Amino acid sequence: MKQLLAFMLIPFCLAPLLLYSSEKSEWSNEMQYSLISNVATDAFYFDKIPNNPNLYHSASSYKDSNLTAVSHTIKPNSKITITGMIINDNLIPVFVLSDGTYIEASHQIIYDDIVYSQEKVDLDYWLEEDFKVYNQPLVYGSKEVKSSLTSYTQIHLTEKAVTEQGVYYKVSGKGWISEDYLSVTDNRMKKIQNLLTQKYNQPNYSIFVKQLNTQKSAGINENTKMYAASVAKLATLYYTQEQIQDGKLKFTDKLKYISEVNNFKEAYNPSGSGKISKTADNKEYNVENLLKAVAQNSDNVATNILGYYVAEQYDKDFQDEIDALSGMKWDMKERNISAEAAANMMEAIYYQDGKIIEYLSSTDYDDSRIAKDISVQVSHKIGDAYDYKHDVAIIYAEEPYIVSIFTDKASYDDITRIADDIYAVLK
């Protein structure tokens, strides 16, 4: 209410305080204005000609200095040349324009479109979409310039400036960009999401990508469950590594290959992938070799031995922990898992930072799927069964990320192409 009252009183504060007399005053308009001016009038009207005048909104110019006969409308960002400033008969400051018309010299209509402040900075930001580059901080007269800069890339900023239009930063050697199109944090996952949505939004693809440092992610059908095949072995690898790191198990511990390891309900078919004998040989295998066999050869028997002895046939302790880490019911028998859940398990392995990472970086499948064309370290786990072909990987780019690609009725080359497109953005 107080603010409203103050606003309503402004016209009275600005009105000329004239003494009534039967004689015409011999004082000039300027002299009279100087007598009545105060803080309110100074805030409302200009006291000098602005260097680079611009309009907040469309306004009228007048044929006469008393502002009674409209000449034409002036729009914002129009060329305005002010040649003088007078006080009219109503004791209102008026600008004289180069075309001989007049406009009220009000701060509510006109502003001085200049750089208010400027300072040196040393910052690294990321570009958003639809940015524009200017030859100077945006004021009237600034020009857009062509640039080689691209969205979702990191840039170095050397100066900061404030204008009526906002805050602008100078990109080293390129030009000035509004802060509205700059991101303090890595924003490349937006580009990944656009890529997945525009190019790979197909029902037979389930894809999830996550940057490990920023924890930002993108996906398409990422919660769709598919038969995961050997990707489900990530849980066995994680749990075994955890037992080692907790001191409950050693790499040198030996586990005996008996027939029972292939016959509990969650066991893989021993006739599947791998090099260990398909039938129990009653030999002892050390834990390290079993882990290598699972990670590098996707060995079904090695998985069964670890599942039988280390995970206690995937008992409740195992199940509760893996479900919590993956974010879903990780069924080691049905093995219906989503790309995001598989990525979550791979992320848990990443944070373990154990030998499994090394084993997953040198597998029998490095010349196909995700790892085929990528030049940096790739730790990955594949899965194949029926029409399903999958791969889940940690990509050790400058900013490591996880990519999980599940497919139905697709090829290894399809997985490679998806992985390459993602790497082109995040490398």
Disulfide bonds with the S-S distance in Angstrom:
none
